[in-house]
Amino acid sequence: MQKDKLIAHRTDDPEAKYRSPMDLADDATLPHSQRIEMLERWEFTVNARLTAGDEGMPTQGTEPRDAELVRDIGKAKARLLGQT
């Protein structure tokens, strides 16, 4: 049960738990499918921030970093899916 709580805690907010998408992709303590799900959740969150910026909401200048992050998430997902 303790291990399940630890995994749930790490998966709530992947951006807060991992330095980079590749760090998440390389986390062998998580099942493959869960790593892909987490990357997809991370990508959704970042895309939502980019959309908010496009709609005029304040983003504190995160757009360039977020655009790079979306690319990095795509690379990590491609690697996990065997497309690299």
KOLTORLUM-485731 format. One record per residue: residue in one letter; x, y, z of N, C-alpha, C in turn. Coordinates in steps of 0.1 Angstrom, whole numbers, plus 5000, padded with zeros to 4 digits. Layout:
<atoms>
AXYZXYZXYZ ...
</atoms>
This chain:
<atoms>
M500849885000500050005000500950135000 Q501950135007502850245008503450284994 K503850174987504350194973503350264964 D502050214965500950274957500850424960 K500950464973500750604977501950684971 L503150624971504350694966504150724951 I503750614944503450634929502450734926 A501350724934500250824931500750964934 H501550984944502051114947502951164935 R503751084930504651124919503851154906 T502651094904501951104892500951214892 D500651274903499651384904500051504895 D501351544896501851664888503251634883 P503351564871504651524867505651644865 E505051764862505951874860506651914873 A505951894884506551924897507451814902 K507351704897508151584902509351554894 Y509451594881510551554873511151674867 R512451674865513251784859512951804845 S512651694838512451694823511551584819 P510951594808510151484802510951354801 M512251364797513151244796513351184809 D513451254820513651204833512451114836 L511251164833510051084835510050954826 A510350974814510450854805511450754810 D512450794816513550704821513250644835 D512150684841511850634855511250494854 A512150394855511850254854511050204866 T510850284876510050244887508550254884 L508150314873506750334869506550234857 P505350184856505050104844505050194831 H505350124821505550194808504250274804 S503050214806501850284802501550404811 Q501950394824501850504833502750624829 R503950594825504850704820504250774808 I503650694799503050764787501850844791 E501050794800499850874805500351004812 M501350994820501851114827502451214817 L503151164806503651254796502451324789 E501451244786500251304780499551404789 R499451384801498951474811499751604811 W501051584812501951704812501851784799 E501751714788501551784775500251864775 F499151804780497851874781497952004789 T498651994800498752104809499552224803 V500652184796501552284790500752344778 N500052264770499252324759498152414764 A497552384775496552474781497152604785 R498352604790499052734793499352814780 L499752744770500052814757498752864751 T497652794752496352844747495952964755 A496152954768495753074776496453194772 G497753184769498553294764498053344751 D497653254742497153294729495853374731 E495153344741493853414744494053534752 G495253574754495453704761495653694776 M495653574782495753564796497253584800 P497553634811498953654815499653524817 T500953514812501653384813503053404819 Q503353524824504653554830505753514821 G505653524808506653504799507053354797 T506253264800506553124799506453064785 E505853134776505653074763506853014756 P507953074755509153014749509552884755 R509552884768509952764776508852654774 D507552694774506552594772506552534758 A506852614748506952554735508052454734 E509152484740510252384740509852264748 L509152284759508752174767507752074760 V506852134752505952044744506851964734 R507852024728508751944719509451834727 D509951864739510651764747509651654751 I508451684754507451584758507251494746 G507051544734506851464722508051374720 K509251424722510451334720510451214730 A510051254743510051144753508951044750 K507851084745506750994742507150904730 A507750964720508250894708509250784712 R510150824721511050724726510450604733 L509450634742508750534749507950444739 L507450504729506650434719507450364708 G508850374709509750314700509750374687 Q509550504686509550584673510750664671 T511850634679513050714677514150624673 
</atoms>
